[in-house]
């Protein structure tokens, strides 16, 4: 499995139950040795959306709006 495939799979699983704080997503990705650039490429590939709520940013899969 390529690094991009691994990051894409991580995002699908991590965001399957709804939006998560971007800082939490980034921290979990780093714990799985997913590089920030790879995570960003996976976000673009999946069409992950970011939305500001209060003082933080939340990420969600495109079909969860």
PyMOL Python script that loads the backbone (N, CA, C, O; Angstrom):
from pymol import cmd

cmd.read_pdbstr("""\
ATOM      1  N   UNK A   1       0.854  -1.176   0.000  1.00  0.00           N
ATOM      2  CA  UNK A   1       0.000   0.000   0.000  1.00  0.00           C
ATOM      3  C   UNK A   1       0.900   1.240   0.000  1.00  0.00           C
ATOM      4  O   UNK A   1       1.848   1.326   0.780  1.00  0.00           O
ATOM      5  N   UNK A   2       0.596   2.189  -0.876  1.00  0.00           N
ATOM      6  CA  UNK A   2       1.398   3.413  -0.941  1.00  0.00           C
ATOM      7  C   UNK A   2       1.067   4.317   0.246  1.00  0.00           C
ATOM      8  O   UNK A   2       0.064   4.123   0.933  1.00  0.00           O
ATOM      9  N   UNK A   3       1.923   5.298   0.470  1.00  0.00           N
ATOM     10  CA  UNK A   3       1.698   6.247   1.557  1.00  0.00           C
ATOM     11  C   UNK A   3       0.391   7.012   1.343  1.00  0.00           C
ATOM     12  O   UNK A   3      -0.345   7.272   2.295  1.00  0.00           O
ATOM     13  N   UNK A   4       0.109   7.368   0.096  1.00  0.00           N
ATOM     14  CA  UNK A   4      -1.129   8.082  -0.202  1.00  0.00           C
ATOM     15  C   UNK A   4      -2.346   7.195   0.053  1.00  0.00           C
ATOM     16  O   UNK A   4      -3.348   7.659   0.598  1.00  0.00           O
ATOM     17  N   UNK A   5      -2.266   5.929  -0.335  1.00  0.00           N
ATOM     18  CA  UNK A   5      -3.370   4.992  -0.077  1.00  0.00           C
ATOM     19  C   UNK A   5      -3.609   4.845   1.421  1.00  0.00           C
ATOM     20  O   UNK A   5      -4.751   4.818   1.879  1.00  0.00           O
ATOM     21  N   UNK A   6      -2.526   4.750   2.173  1.00  0.00           N
ATOM     22  CA  UNK A   6      -2.635   4.606   3.627  1.00  0.00           C
ATOM     23  C   UNK A   6      -3.291   5.846   4.240  1.00  0.00           C
ATOM     24  O   UNK A   6      -4.154   5.727   5.110  1.00  0.00           O
ATOM     25  N   UNK A   7      -2.883   7.026   3.788  1.00  0.00           N
ATOM     26  CA  UNK A   7      -3.456   8.267   4.302  1.00  0.00           C
ATOM     27  C   UNK A   7      -4.927   8.394   3.923  1.00  0.00           C
ATOM     28  O   UNK A   7      -5.740   8.843   4.731  1.00  0.00           O
ATOM     29  N   UNK A   8      -5.267   8.007   2.717  1.00  0.00           N
ATOM     30  CA  UNK A   8      -6.655   8.056   2.258  1.00  0.00           C
ATOM     31  C   UNK A   8      -7.528   7.124   3.090  1.00  0.00           C
ATOM     32  O   UNK A   8      -8.621   7.498   3.515  1.00  0.00           O
ATOM     33  N   UNK A   9      -7.041   5.921   3.315  1.00  0.00           N
ATOM     34  CA  UNK A   9      -7.782   4.959   4.132  1.00  0.00           C
ATOM     35  C   UNK A   9      -7.949   5.488   5.556  1.00  0.00           C
ATOM     36  O   UNK A   9      -9.025   5.372   6.142  1.00  0.00           O
ATOM     37  N   UNK A  10      -6.887   6.065   6.109  1.00  0.00           N
ATOM     38  CA  UNK A  10      -6.952   6.638   7.456  1.00  0.00           C
ATOM     39  C   UNK A  10      -8.060   7.687   7.536  1.00  0.00           C
ATOM     40  O   UNK A  10      -8.867   7.666   8.465  1.00  0.00           O
ATOM     41  N   UNK A  11      -8.105   8.602   6.567  1.00  0.00           N
ATOM     42  CA  UNK A  11      -9.121   9.653   6.596  1.00  0.00           C
ATOM     43  C   UNK A  11     -10.525   9.086   6.471  1.00  0.00           C
ATOM     44  O   UNK A  11     -11.436   9.533   7.168  1.00  0.00           O
ATOM     45  N   UNK A  12     -10.711   8.114   5.600  1.00  0.00           N
ATOM     46  CA  UNK A  12     -12.042   7.496   5.455  1.00  0.00           C
ATOM     47  C   UNK A  12     -12.522   6.900   6.777  1.00  0.00           C
ATOM     48  O   UNK A  12     -13.675   7.079   7.171  1.00  0.00           O
ATOM     49  N   UNK A  13     -11.633   6.197   7.446  1.00  0.00           N
ATOM     50  CA  UNK A  13     -11.996   5.555   8.712  1.00  0.00           C
ATOM     51  C   UNK A  13     -12.173   6.591   9.820  1.00  0.00           C
ATOM     52  O   UNK A  13     -13.140   6.535  10.581  1.00  0.00           O
ATOM     53  N   UNK A  14     -11.233   7.537   9.907  1.00  0.00           N
ATOM     54  CA  UNK A  14     -11.245   8.506  11.001  1.00  0.00           C
ATOM     55  C   UNK A  14     -12.427   9.464  10.912  1.00  0.00           C
ATOM     56  O   UNK A  14     -12.926   9.928  11.937  1.00  0.00           O
ATOM     57  N   UNK A  15     -12.878   9.763   9.698  1.00  0.00           N
ATOM     58  CA  UNK A  15     -13.968  10.725   9.524  1.00  0.00           C
ATOM     59  C   UNK A  15     -15.319  10.072   9.242  1.00  0.00           C
ATOM     60  O   UNK A  15     -16.300  10.768   8.981  1.00  0.00           O
ATOM     61  N   UNK A  16     -15.378   8.740   9.293  1.00  0.00           N
ATOM     62  CA  UNK A  16     -16.621   8.056   8.919  1.00  0.00           C
ATOM     63  C   UNK A  16     -17.795   8.371   9.843  1.00  0.00           C
ATOM     64  O   UNK A  16     -18.946   8.273   9.418  1.00  0.00           O
ATOM     65  N   UNK A  17     -17.535   8.746  11.097  1.00  0.00           N
ATOM     66  CA  UNK A  17     -18.613   9.036  12.039  1.00  0.00           C
ATOM     67  C   UNK A  17     -18.943  10.513  12.133  1.00  0.00           C
ATOM     68  O   UNK A  17     -19.697  10.931  13.011  1.00  0.00           O
ATOM     69  N   UNK A  18     -18.380  11.306  11.229  1.00  0.00           N
ATOM     70  CA  UNK A  18     -18.685  12.729  11.232  1.00  0.00           C
ATOM     71  C   UNK A  18     -17.450  13.590  11.379  1.00  0.00           C
ATOM     72  O   UNK A  18     -16.331  13.083  11.466  1.00  0.00           O
ATOM     73  N   UNK A  19     -17.659  14.896  11.406  1.00  0.00           N
ATOM     74  CA  UNK A  19     -16.547  15.844  11.466  1.00  0.00           C
ATOM     75  C   UNK A  19     -15.675  15.652  12.712  1.00  0.00           C
ATOM     76  O   UNK A  19     -16.155  15.293  13.787  1.00  0.00           O
ATOM     77  N   UNK A  20     -14.382  15.905  12.526  1.00  0.00           N
ATOM     78  CA  UNK A  20     -13.407  15.860  13.616  1.00  0.00           C
ATOM     79  C   UNK A  20     -12.559  17.121  13.541  1.00  0.00           C
ATOM     80  O   UNK A  20     -12.360  17.680  12.462  1.00  0.00           O
ATOM     81  N   UNK A  21     -12.065  17.562  14.677  1.00  0.00           N
ATOM     82  CA  UNK A  21     -11.188  18.734  14.719  1.00  0.00           C
ATOM     83  C   UNK A  21      -9.941  18.468  13.883  1.00  0.00           C
ATOM     84  O   UNK A  21      -9.352  17.390  13.963  1.00  0.00           O
ATOM     85  N   UNK A  22      -9.546  19.446  13.088  1.00  0.00           N
ATOM     86  CA  UNK A  22      -8.381  19.258  12.222  1.00  0.00           C
ATOM     87  C   UNK A  22      -7.129  18.964  13.030  1.00  0.00           C
ATOM     88  O   UNK A  22      -6.279  18.191  12.588  1.00  0.00           O
ATOM     89  N   UNK A  23      -7.000  19.565  14.206  1.00  0.00           N
ATOM     90  CA  UNK A  23      -5.820  19.302  15.038  1.00  0.00           C
ATOM     91  C   UNK A  23      -5.792  17.844  15.498  1.00  0.00           C
ATOM     92  O   UNK A  23      -4.726  17.234  15.577  1.00  0.00           O
ATOM     93  N   UNK A  24      -6.957  17.295  15.799  1.00  0.00           N
ATOM     94  CA  UNK A  24      -7.040  15.890  16.212  1.00  0.00           C
ATOM     95  C   UNK A  24      -6.674  14.967  15.050  1.00  0.00           C
ATOM     96  O   UNK A  24      -5.952  13.987  15.237  1.00  0.00           O
ATOM     97  N   UNK A  25      -7.172  15.278  13.853  1.00  0.00           N
ATOM     98  CA  UNK A  25      -6.865  14.483  12.664  1.00  0.00           C
ATOM     99  C   UNK A  25      -5.360  14.509  12.402  1.00  0.00           C
ATOM    100  O   UNK A  25      -4.749  13.468  12.158  1.00  0.00           O
ATOM    101  N   UNK A  26      -4.768  15.699  12.452  1.00  0.00           N
ATOM    102  CA  UNK A  26      -3.337  15.838  12.199  1.00  0.00           C
ATOM    103  C   UNK A  26      -2.504  15.092  13.233  1.00  0.00           C
ATOM    104  O   UNK A  26      -1.498  14.470  12.892  1.00  0.00           O
ATOM    105  N   UNK A  27      -2.918  15.151  14.491  1.00  0.00           N
ATOM    106  CA  UNK A  27      -2.186  14.467  15.563  1.00  0.00           C
ATOM    107  C   UNK A  27      -2.249  12.944  15.379  1.00  0.00           C
ATOM    108  O   UNK A  27      -1.239  12.256  15.529  1.00  0.00           O
ATOM    109  N   UNK A  28      -3.432  12.426  15.056  1.00  0.00           N
ATOM    110  CA  UNK A  28      -3.585  10.984  14.841  1.00  0.00           C
ATOM    111  C   UNK A  28      -2.812  10.516  13.610  1.00  0.00           C
ATOM    112  O   UNK A  28      -2.218   9.437  13.613  1.00  0.00           O
ATOM    113  N   UNK A  29      -2.824  11.328  12.566  1.00  0.00           N
ATOM    114  CA  UNK A  29      -2.070  10.983  11.351  1.00  0.00           C
ATOM    115  C   UNK A  29      -0.572  10.922  11.670  1.00  0.00           C
ATOM    116  O   UNK A  29       0.119  10.001  11.235  1.00  0.00           O
ATOM    117  N   UNK A  30      -0.081  11.891  12.418  1.00  0.00           N
ATOM    118  CA  UNK A  30       1.339  11.904  12.786  1.00  0.00           C
ATOM    119  C   UNK A  30       1.696  10.679  13.628  1.00  0.00           C
ATOM    120  O   UNK A  30       2.786  10.125  13.488  1.00  0.00           O
ATOM    121  N   UNK A  31       0.787  10.260  14.495  1.00  0.00           N
ATOM    122  CA  UNK A  31       1.024   9.070  15.325  1.00  0.00           C
ATOM    123  C   UNK A  31       1.124   7.813  14.464  1.00  0.00           C
ATOM    124  O   UNK A  31       1.734   6.823  14.870  1.00  0.00           O
ATOM    125  N   UNK A  32       0.526   7.856  13.279  1.00  0.00           N
ATOM    126  CA  UNK A  32       0.587   6.723  12.340  1.00  0.00           C
ATOM    127  C   UNK A  32       1.671   6.926  11.278  1.00  0.00           C
ATOM    128  O   UNK A  32       1.698   6.229  10.264  1.00  0.00           O
ATOM    129  N   UNK A  33       2.558   7.885  11.525  1.00  0.00           N
ATOM    130  CA  UNK A  33       3.672   8.194  10.616  1.00  0.00           C
ATOM    131  C   UNK A  33       3.209   8.615   9.226  1.00  0.00           C
ATOM    132  O   UNK A  33       3.855   8.298   8.227  1.00  0.00           O
ATOM    133  N   UNK A  34       2.097   9.324   9.168  1.00  0.00           N
ATOM    134  CA  UNK A  34       1.619   9.885   7.903  1.00  0.00           C
ATOM    135  C   UNK A  34       2.129  11.326   7.846  1.00  0.00           C
ATOM    136  O   UNK A  34       1.803  12.145   8.705  1.00  0.00           O
ATOM    137  N   UNK A  35       2.923  11.620   6.837  1.00  0.00           N
ATOM    138  CA  UNK A  35       3.512  12.951   6.685  1.00  0.00           C
ATOM    139  C   UNK A  35       2.433  13.988   6.394  1.00  0.00           C
ATOM    140  O   UNK A  35       1.432  13.679   5.748  1.00  0.00           O
ATOM    141  N   UNK A  36       2.633  15.219   6.868  1.00  0.00           N
ATOM    142  CA  UNK A  36       1.644  16.276   6.608  1.00  0.00           C
ATOM    143  C   UNK A  36       1.335  16.481   5.128  1.00  0.00           C
ATOM    144  O   UNK A  36       0.175  16.680   4.767  1.00  0.00           O
ATOM    145  N   UNK A  37       2.342  16.437   4.272  1.00  0.00           N
ATOM    146  CA  UNK A  37       2.118  16.610   2.831  1.00  0.00           C
ATOM    147  C   UNK A  37       1.266  15.471   2.271  1.00  0.00           C
ATOM    148  O   UNK A  37       0.391  15.698   1.436  1.00  0.00           O
ATOM    149  N   UNK A  38       1.521  14.263   2.726  1.00  0.00           N
ATOM    150  CA  UNK A  38       0.745  13.101   2.274  1.00  0.00           C
ATOM    151  C   UNK A  38      -0.690  13.216   2.757  1.00  0.00           C
ATOM    152  O   UNK A  38      -1.623  12.903   2.017  1.00  0.00           O
ATOM    153  N   UNK A  39      -0.872  13.661   3.986  1.00  0.00           N
ATOM    154  CA  UNK A  39      -2.226  13.863   4.520  1.00  0.00           C
ATOM    155  C   UNK A  39      -2.967  14.903   3.688  1.00  0.00           C
ATOM    156  O   UNK A  39      -4.149  14.735   3.391  1.00  0.00           O
ATOM    157  N   UNK A  40      -2.285  15.966   3.317  1.00  0.00           N
ATOM    158  CA  UNK A  40      -2.905  17.009   2.488  1.00  0.00           C
ATOM    159  C   UNK A  40      -3.296  16.467   1.117  1.00  0.00           C
ATOM    160  O   UNK A  40      -4.377  16.774   0.615  1.00  0.00           O
ATOM    161  N   UNK A  41      -2.430  15.667   0.512  1.00  0.00           N
ATOM    162  CA  UNK A  41      -2.748  15.063  -0.785  1.00  0.00           C
ATOM    163  C   UNK A  41      -3.961  14.142  -0.654  1.00  0.00           C
ATOM    164  O   UNK A  41      -4.819  14.121  -1.537  1.00  0.00           O
ATOM    165  N   UNK A  42      -4.040  13.390   0.427  1.00  0.00           N
ATOM    166  CA  UNK A  42      -5.179  12.499   0.648  1.00  0.00           C
ATOM    167  C   UNK A  42      -6.460  13.303   0.853  1.00  0.00           C
ATOM    168  O   UNK A  42      -7.524  12.917   0.368  1.00  0.00           O
ATOM    169  N   UNK A  43      -6.355  14.416   1.570  1.00  0.00           N
ATOM    170  CA  UNK A  43      -7.526  15.279   1.764  1.00  0.00           C
ATOM    171  C   UNK A  43      -8.054  15.784   0.431  1.00  0.00           C
ATOM    172  O   UNK A  43      -9.263  15.782   0.199  1.00  0.00           O
ATOM    173  N   UNK A  44      -7.154  16.217  -0.443  1.00  0.00           N
ATOM    174  CA  UNK A  44      -7.571  16.697  -1.773  1.00  0.00           C
ATOM    175  C   UNK A  44      -8.169  15.566  -2.599  1.00  0.00           C
ATOM    176  O   UNK A  44      -9.179  15.752  -3.278  1.00  0.00           O
ATOM    177  N   UNK A  45      -7.543  14.391  -2.540  1.00  0.00           N
ATOM    178  CA  UNK A  45      -8.021  13.250  -3.331  1.00  0.00           C
ATOM    179  C   UNK A  45      -9.442  12.843  -2.926  1.00  0.00           C
ATOM    180  O   UNK A  45     -10.244  12.460  -3.778  1.00  0.00           O
ATOM    181  N   UNK A  46      -9.750  12.924  -1.641  1.00  0.00           N
ATOM    182  CA  UNK A  46     -11.071  12.535  -1.149  1.00  0.00           C
ATOM    183  C   UNK A  46     -12.088  13.679  -1.192  1.00  0.00           C
ATOM    184  O   UNK A  46     -13.290  13.451  -1.054  1.00  0.00           O
ATOM    185  N   UNK A  47     -11.610  14.895  -1.380  1.00  0.00           N
ATOM    186  CA  UNK A  47     -12.505  16.042  -1.344  1.00  0.00           C
ATOM    187  C   UNK A  47     -12.932  16.397   0.062  1.00  0.00           C
ATOM    188  O   UNK A  47     -14.032  16.910   0.269  1.00  0.00           O
ATOM    189  N   UNK A  48     -12.065  16.126   1.040  1.00  0.00           N
ATOM    190  CA  UNK A  48     -12.379  16.424   2.440  1.00  0.00           C
ATOM    191  C   UNK A  48     -12.635  17.920   2.580  1.00  0.00           C
ATOM    192  O   UNK A  48     -11.898  18.751   2.050  1.00  0.00           O
ATOM    193  N   UNK A  49     -13.697  18.236   3.306  1.00  0.00           N
ATOM    194  CA  UNK A  49     -14.082  19.631   3.491  1.00  0.00           C
ATOM    195  C   UNK A  49     -13.644  20.108   4.872  1.00  0.00           C
ATOM    196  O   UNK A  49     -13.622  19.339   5.833  1.00  0.00           O
ATOM    197  N   UNK A  50     -13.300  21.385   4.951  1.00  0.00           N
ATOM    198  CA  UNK A  50     -12.968  21.981   6.246  1.00  0.00           C
ATOM    199  C   UNK A  50     -13.945  23.126   6.510  1.00  0.00           C
ATOM    200  O   UNK A  50     -14.303  23.891   5.614  1.00  0.00           O
ATOM    201  N   UNK A  51     -14.356  23.210   7.762  1.00  0.00           N
ATOM    202  CA  UNK A  51     -15.344  24.217   8.132  1.00  0.00           C
ATOM    203  C   UNK A  51     -14.987  24.752   9.516  1.00  0.00           C
ATOM    204  O   UNK A  51     -14.672  23.991  10.431  1.00  0.00           O
ATOM    205  N   UNK A  52     -15.042  26.049   9.643  1.00  0.00           N
ATOM    206  CA  UNK A  52     -14.719  26.666  10.923  1.00  0.00           C
ATOM    207  C   UNK A  52     -15.947  26.628  11.827  1.00  0.00           C
ATOM    208  O   UNK A  52     -17.047  27.019  11.435  1.00  0.00           O
ATOM    209  N   UNK A  53     -15.724  26.147  13.043  1.00  0.00           N
ATOM    210  CA  UNK A  53     -16.770  26.125  14.060  1.00  0.00           C
ATOM    211  C   UNK A  53     -16.168  26.710  15.329  1.00  0.00           C
ATOM    212  O   UNK A  53     -15.245  26.139  15.910  1.00  0.00           O
ATOM    213  N   UNK A  54     -16.685  27.829  15.743  1.00  0.00           N
ATOM    214  CA  UNK A  54     -16.103  28.495  16.905  1.00  0.00           C
ATOM    215  C   UNK A  54     -14.694  28.952  16.576  1.00  0.00           C
ATOM    216  O   UNK A  54     -14.476  29.669  15.599  1.00  0.00           O
ATOM    217  N   UNK A  55     -13.739  28.533  17.396  1.00  0.00           N
ATOM    218  CA  UNK A  55     -12.347  28.926  17.180  1.00  0.00           C
ATOM    219  C   UNK A  55     -11.548  27.883  16.428  1.00  0.00           C
ATOM    220  O   UNK A  55     -10.375  28.107  16.129  1.00  0.00           O
ATOM    221  N   UNK A  56     -12.161  26.737  16.110  1.00  0.00           N
ATOM    222  CA  UNK A  56     -11.413  25.658  15.475  1.00  0.00           C
ATOM    223  C   UNK A  56     -11.942  25.273  14.115  1.00  0.00           C
ATOM    224  O   UNK A  56     -13.050  25.644  13.728  1.00  0.00           O
ATOM    225  N   UNK A  57     -11.125  24.517  13.393  1.00  0.00           N
ATOM    226  CA  UNK A  57     -11.491  23.996  12.083  1.00  0.00           C
ATOM    227  C   UNK A  57     -11.811  22.517  12.209  1.00  0.00           C
ATOM    228  O   UNK A  57     -11.128  21.785  12.925  1.00  0.00           O
ATOM    229  N   UNK A  58     -12.854  22.082  11.509  1.00  0.00           N
ATOM    230  CA  UNK A  58     -13.268  20.692  11.528  1.00  0.00           C
ATOM    231  C   UNK A  58     -13.240  20.131  10.121  1.00  0.00           C
ATOM    232  O   UNK A  58     -13.575  20.821   9.158  1.00  0.00           O
ATOM    233  N   UNK A  59     -12.841  18.879  10.009  1.00  0.00           N
ATOM    234  CA  UNK A  59     -12.770  18.196   8.721  1.00  0.00           C
ATOM    235  C   UNK A  59     -13.888  17.179   8.609  1.00  0.00           C
ATOM    236  O   UNK A  59     -14.260  16.537   9.591  1.00  0.00           O
ATOM    237  N   UNK A  60     -14.421  17.036   7.399  1.00  0.00           N
ATOM    238  CA  UNK A  60     -15.461  16.045   7.161  1.00  0.00           C
ATOM    239  C   UNK A  60     -15.350  15.518   5.743  1.00  0.00           C
ATOM    240  O   UNK A  60     -14.797  16.173   4.860  1.00  0.00           O
ATOM    241  N   UNK A  61     -15.879  14.336   5.541  1.00  0.00           N
ATOM    242  CA  UNK A  61     -15.933  13.771   4.203  1.00  0.00           C
ATOM    243  C   UNK A  61     -16.983  14.545   3.405  1.00  0.00           C
ATOM    244  O   UNK A  61     -17.909  15.095   4.001  1.00  0.00           O
ATOM    245  N   UNK A  62     -16.868  14.606   2.090  1.00  0.00           N
ATOM    246  CA  UNK A  62     -17.756  15.457   1.291  1.00  0.00           C
ATOM    247  C   UNK A  62     -19.234  15.103   1.386  1.00  0.00           C
ATOM    248  O   UNK A  62     -20.073  15.983   1.197  1.00  0.00           O
ATOM    249  N   UNK A  63     -19.581  13.873   1.667  1.00  0.00           N
ATOM    250  CA  UNK A  63     -20.991  13.483   1.722  1.00  0.00           C
ATOM    251  C   UNK A  63     -21.626  13.723   3.088  1.00  0.00           C
ATOM    252  O   UNK A  63     -22.739  13.258   3.336  1.00  0.00           O
ATOM    253  N   UNK A  64     -20.941  14.440   3.978  1.00  0.00           N
ATOM    254  CA  UNK A  64     -21.449  14.658   5.332  1.00  0.00           C
ATOM    255  C   UNK A  64     -21.858  16.106   5.591  1.00  0.00           C
ATOM    256  O   UNK A  64     -21.926  16.533   6.744  1.00  0.00           O
ATOM    257  N   UNK A  65     -22.127  16.852   4.547  1.00  0.00           N
ATOM    258  CA  UNK A  65     -22.486  18.257   4.758  1.00  0.00           C
ATOM    259  C   UNK A  65     -23.868  18.402   5.251  1.00  0.00           C
ATOM    260  O   UNK A  65     -24.328  19.521   5.479  1.00  0.00           O
TER     261      UNK A  65
END
""", "prot")
cmd.dss("prot")
cmd.show_as("cartoon", "prot")
cmd.util.cbc("prot")
cmd.orient("prot")
